[in-house]
Amino acid sequence: MKLAFVNFYSGLAERGGETYVDSLAGKLSVKHQVFVFQAGVPKEKRPYSVVSIKIPFNPHHRHSHLPVTHPLKRLFLDYFGLKELVFTLKLLSKLWRLRPDVIFPQNSGWEVLILRLFSTVINSKLVVAGQSGPGWNDRVNLLIHPDIFVALTKSQADWARKATPWKNQKIAIIPNGVDLNIFSPKGKKRVLGLPRPIVLAVGAAIKSKRISDTIRAVALQKNTSLLVVGTGPQESTEDQLGKDFLGNRYKRLKVAHTAMPGIYRATDIFTLCSDGSEAFGIVYLEALASGLPCVVTGDSSRKEILGDAGIYVDHPEDPIEYASKLKEALQKNTHEELLKQAHKFSWDKIALNYEKILKNLFCKSNNIKIY
């Protein structure tokens, strides 16, 4: 089959969505012709074909500070939504010549709507993965009615079944994955220049990641450092808070995804207490595979991902509760259950489930459950 992944931000950013596209496209390219349409230029050769459609882009545009409920964001008319619109329109001629069998749009709104219409014209199938998480963007994606909506957890699948207006919407349950050949406890470690033990948080500097709550909780731990990896509109605010509470025990790094294995290995525990809007969080799997105890939000999605290997915080805004869970994680010595949980999410296994989706795309079953 010819498979086309469409993601404006590939080559421009290195978040979970970009990791998902790169990893899955690479695995599926073994059996299929895979093309990734993106606005950025790849830094190195990929196992799939890359089609770059260059568009001027400023990731720090003032619209990056708009709340998710802002009308411009809701209508996908903010700076980023309009860039995605222009990008999608420019790639249509290339898709017309390629005539892919299946299109995987990664972004919401205009991209999914236009490609839904376009796929009907060229007789292709549209597969949308719920990388945005339960909320407005995926409600819109479900309204557009893709051929298959891929929920990343059972919790998300239950939400999607209620959110979709279409009784015949096909829904598959397939989690994100982790490359166990890259992320493991063995290998080189990055020199961080922070006092041990070190708590690692990996996530964008946005409100939903609750990095400020993490800073306050780590500050209650004696002689414990916090390393934050990620960028975003709130990073200056978070960095000031980190310096105020932790001083030289706080650091933020901005690194390529290829540098992350060495960073995981150089730290002692991982934490990310995102709110319920988070779809999945590949970083949880990367941390597990690296042998790091994980302190995370105690909601159904996170428990589904981490199982008994997770340490859960019910109220991340409470620094005392959060700090007690960090202390528990720092005292945890065994890595066996962490690595066992991570192996459930090997990209090799996940790719096989996507192969099942490709086979089921042309059947009449209304609800495909895989996982």
Order of alpha helices (4+ residues) and beta strands (2+ residues): beta-alpha-beta-beta-alpha-alpha-beta-alpha-beta-alpha-beta-alpha-beta-beta-alpha-beta-alpha-beta-alpha-beta-alpha-beta-alpha-beta-alpha-alpha-alpha
